[in-house]
Amino acid sequence: MPVPVLRIFALVLALSALAPAPSDAKDTGLIFVSNEKTNNLIVIDPKTYQIVKDIKISRRPRDMHFNADHTRLYVACGDDDVIDVIDVAKLEVIGKLATGPSPETFAMDEKRRRIYVSNEEGSSLSIIDIDQNIIVHEVPTGAEPEGVFISEDGKTLYVTSEVGDLVHMVDAEGGHVVQDVVVGTRPRRFAATPDRKELWVTAELSGEVYIIDRAKFAVAGKIEFLPPGMRKTDVTPVGLAMTRDGKTAYVTLGHAAHVAVVDVPTRKILGYILVGKRSWGITLSRDESKLYVANGFGDDITIIDAKTRKAIISIPVGRIPWGVAIDD
């Protein structure tokens, strides 16, 4: 006896409900934290601040970036010389991209299907073809490269050399260094003003942010920090985040356990926010209402209300958290 049409229709609906929808992973608000010593990503619910997943990945995860539609999260894993690829819907590793020795930070150009990754122990920048999983160029840099920033047109890269106290300008297509500029001691990471005129660079051991005029590729100024009650030697800026309107920058100050709030047009410090031990990576939520700070020696992250400039909560994660990425 044939199965009634209504029963078939009901069965199709039930199976459809069980199948994961491609859009399920998008804009979940999930908070991803990379932990260098426990070799995992901790995934946190944005509403309850409870840990919902502990993803075991390759050793020493550090920098993280989503692809454009947030279906994939790419994670640089320094001790295994790979970038792990996470399926955001399944919350599991689905692939790996080979890098040079000890990848730390990277930038993605999905239009050209390339990833540009600094290799800390290789003194080089790898230019990787995402689809073929091959390194198409290996660009020599100063020792211990870290920060990577790609220009808006995708033609130019900027890379810091921690030991060389340099920022390199790199031809992205040709795969070679075009020019260098000297900055402060141990330059780490970048942020760019939205008008494309300035590139801000943290200099960890000199306790400063250097400002580079992008048109001239020359230092145009610097900002020094000293939170109340801190010694100058404690001030070790690393992470940078800037609002989309280019008015405000946030700088993590490392061992000084504060985030500096800077007025970008005037370069004046507006205040300091107390966070955890060795504040490191920093991320703004898409609506710019919250800041997420990874505290490397506190084994936690601090979430800050950007309007009140006060910490909302600190959440224990893994050992030596490096950075935070938000699926929003």
Secondary structure as UniProt FT lines:
FT   HELIX           5..18
FT   HELIX           22..25
FT   TURN            26..27
FT   STRAND          31..35
FT   TURN            36..39
FT   STRAND          40..44
FT   TURN            46..48
FT   STRAND          51..56
FT   STRAND          61..66
FT   TURN            68..69
FT   STRAND          72..77
FT   TURN            78..81
FT   STRAND          82..87
FT   TURN            88..91
FT   STRAND          92..98
FT   STRAND          103..109
FT   TURN            110..113
FT   STRAND          114..119
FT   TURN            120..123
FT   STRAND          124..129
FT   TURN            130..133
FT   STRAND          134..140
FT   STRAND          145..150
FT   TURN            152..153
FT   STRAND          156..161
FT   TURN            162..165
FT   STRAND          166..171
FT   TURN            172..175
FT   STRAND          176..182
FT   STRAND          187..192
FT   TURN            194..195
FT   STRAND          198..203
FT   TURN            204..207
FT   STRAND          208..213
FT   TURN            214..217
FT   STRAND          218..224
FT   TURN            228..229
FT   HELIX           232..234
FT   STRAND          240..242
FT   TURN            244..245
FT   STRAND          248..252
FT   TURN            255..256
FT   STRAND          258..263
FT   TURN            264..267
FT   STRAND          268..274
FT   TURN            277..278
FT   STRAND          279..284
FT   TURN            286..287
FT   STRAND          290..295
FT   TURN            296..299
FT   STRAND          300..305
FT   TURN            306..309
FT   STRAND          310..316
FT   STRAND          321..326
//
